[in-house]
Amino acid sequence: MNTRYQTAEQAGLSMKQVRHLKLKWALGFPGDVTAFAAPTFERHALRGSAGGMVQAVTQKQAVCIGCFQANGPVRAAILPVRNGSTYSLVFGDLIGWVYSLDVKTGKELWKRRVEDHEAARLTGSAVALNGVVFIPAASWRNALH
């Protein structure tokens, strides 16, 4: 189970320091009401929204430097995957599509349906192991009956 717990040493932050933290910046998704994907940090902050928008944002200030529109809501964290000498960004959307974007340009490298069933949904984050990317898939099927 991933509790997302880090020790003070891993975080580089003590409990006493937490109460003195201040918000540096915030950035929303225009026209969207929620974003439930965990952010990923690879060169820039990467995040997806319920409207399917994926943004690359500088970590120093609230400036969107790139956007990509997925077919459906993006609920899972984006996975950086080594692609030769660079990286591609892999993520799924809530209607069953998986995307790969070039990390430098944000351009779509490919997209595929990993499950043809009409009720397929991708809510879990992809993981990579030994050069293989695993995409967890679920279904709306039980909700339809």
Buried (B, 14 or more C-beta within 10 A) or exposed (E): EEEEEEEEEEEEEEEEEEEEEEEEEEBEBEEEEEBBBEEBEBEBBBBBBBBBBBBBBBEEEEEBEBEBEBBBBBBBBBBBBEBEEEBBBBBBBBBBBBBBBBBEEBEEBEBEBBBEEEBBBBBBBBEEEEEEBEBEBBBBEEEEE
